[in-house]
Amino acid sequence: MRFITPAFLALIGLASVATAQEISAEDPALSIEEMQATLIGNSWAFTQDGAQFREYFDPNGELRGDGADGKYTAHWKYRDEDDLFCWDNGEIGMDPMTDGCAQFVKKGETLAVRRLDGEISAVGVLTQGNAFGL
């Protein structure tokens, strides 16, 4: 099972690659307000399961990406009751409010997705605007 859209985001061509070791279980997750200010209208490039990805968080609710399996589109929203970022990538049977939710953690220039079980599943670097033309 893929945790993040066809590999919810990864990183192609970055000068330095962030690592999961830079983010710990003690690092606080971003609140919805912090995610709005950090993610929306911006891009990130990251690595997940050894593959590299790029994604853009469109303010219209689309998450557009390019990764190992080519281009993809998903839809994002927040889950207010527990400050989670959720997505629906169109997989049959996937409930975006339960199966596709995670925390975002930001430490310095490193941005990571932390699954609900505490595992860091994607690590990368945020870039302003639609940096990859997605």
C-alpha positions in Angstrom: 0.0 0.0 0.0 1.4 3.4 -0.9 1.3 5.9 1.9 1.3 9.0 -0.1 -0.2 9.6 -3.5 1.8 7.7 -6.1 4.5 8.3 -3.5 3.2 11.4 -2.0 5.9 13.7 -3.1 9.7 13.4 -3.6 12.7 15.2 -4.7 14.4 15.5 -8.1 17.5 17.5 -8.6 18.0 19.1 -5.2 21.5 20.2 -4.2 21.1 18.6 -0.7 18.9 15.8 0.3 17.2 15.9 3.7 17.1 12.7 5.8 14.5 11.2 8.1 17.1 11.3 10.9 16.7 15.1 10.9 13.1 14.7 12.1 12.3 13.0 15.4 9.2 11.7 17.1 9.5 14.6 19.5 9.3 17.3 16.8 5.9 18.9 16.8 3.5 18.4 13.9 2.4 21.5 12.0 -1.0 22.8 13.0 -3.6 23.4 10.3 -2.8 27.1 10.3 0.9 26.3 9.9 0.2 23.9 7.1 -1.8 26.6 5.3 1.0 29.0 5.6 3.7 26.5 4.7 2.3 24.1 2.1 -0.5 25.8 0.2 0.6 27.5 -3.0 4.0 25.9 -2.7 5.9 22.9 -3.9 8.1 20.3 -2.4 10.5 17.7 -3.7 11.1 14.6 -1.6 12.3 11.1 -1.4 10.0 8.2 -0.4 11.0 4.5 -0.4 14.1 5.5 -2.4 12.2 7.2 -5.2 12.1 10.9 -5.9 9.0 13.0 -6.3 7.8 16.6 -6.8 4.4 18.0 -5.8 2.5 21.2 -5.8 -0.2 22.1 -3.2 -2.7 24.1 -5.3 -4.9 26.4 -3.3 -7.9 25.0 -5.2 -7.5 21.7 -3.3 -5.5 19.8 -6.0 -2.2 18.1 -5.2 -0.3 17.7 -8.5 2.8 15.6 -8.7 5.4 14.0 -10.8 7.3 10.9 -9.7 8.5 7.4 -10.4 5.2 6.4 -12.1 4.8 9.7 -14.0 2.4 12.5 -13.3 -0.6 12.3 -10.9 -3.3 14.3 -9.3 -4.9 14.0 -5.9 -7.2 16.2 -3.8 -6.2 17.4 -0.3 -8.0 18.8 2.7 -7.5 19.1 6.5 -9.1 17.1 9.2 -9.9 19.7 11.8 -10.4 17.4 14.8 -6.8 16.3 14.9 -4.9 18.7 12.6 -4.1 16.2 10.0 -3.5 16.7 6.3 -5.5 14.3 4.2 -5.5 13.3 0.5 -7.5 11.2 -1.9 -5.5 9.9 -4.8 -8.5 8.1 -6.4 -7.6 4.5 -5.4 -10.7 2.3 -5.2 -11.9 1.9 -1.6 -9.7 4.6 -0.2 -11.3 6.9 2.3 -9.4 10.2 2.3 -10.5 11.0 5.8 -9.0 7.9 7.3 -6.6 6.1 5.0 -4.9 9.1 3.5 -4.1 11.3 6.5 -0.8 12.2 8.1 1.1 14.9 9.9 3.6 17.3 8.4 6.7 18.2 10.4 9.1 21.0 9.5 12.5 21.4 10.9 14.7 24.1 9.4 14.4 23.6 5.6 13.4 20.0 6.0 9.7 19.0 5.5 8.6 15.5 6.3 5.4 13.4 6.4 4.9 11.5 9.6 2.4 8.7 9.5 0.0 8.2 12.3 2.1 5.3 13.6 5.0 7.7 14.0 7.1 6.6 11.0 8.6 9.2 8.8 7.6 8.2 5.2 8.7 11.1 3.0 11.4 13.7 3.5 12.2 16.7 1.3 12.6 20.4 0.9 9.9 23.0 0.4 10.1 25.5 -2.5 8.0 28.7 -3.0 5.3 28.7 -5.6 4.7 26.1 -8.4 8.4 25.6 -8.8 8.1 22.5 -11.0 5.4 23.7 -13.3 2.9 21.2 -12.0 
